[in-house]
C-alpha cells in the first residue's frame, strides 16, 4: 500500500497532466512510477509535454506549505539563484500559461 505522501504526489502529477491537456499541450505523459527514466529522461522528470515547438520536462512537487520566500503575495513572480548558478523563476501556472499563449480548450 503506497504511503500518503506518494499518493499525494501521484495525484498532483495526474492533476498537472490534465491541466496541460486542457490547455492544448500535446504528447503529455506522466512517467511510470514518477521516474523519468521510463520515458528516456532523468529520474527527476515526472511529466513530459510539448507546446508548439517547445518540449517541457516537468518535475512536480506538492507541499503542505510553500516557503514564505517563494510566496507570490504582492508580486507577479519570484526569481532566485544559488551562488554561481542559473536564475530560476517561480510563477503561478496561470501566469505561465498566459506567457506562453496557452488558452484553455473550449474558452
Secondary structure, DSSP 8 states (H G I E B T S, - for coil): ---HHHHHHHHHHHHHHHHHHHTT-EEEEE-GGG-GGGGTS-TT--EEEEETTEEEEE-----SS--GGG--SSSS-EEE--TTS--EEE--HHHHHHHHT---TT-
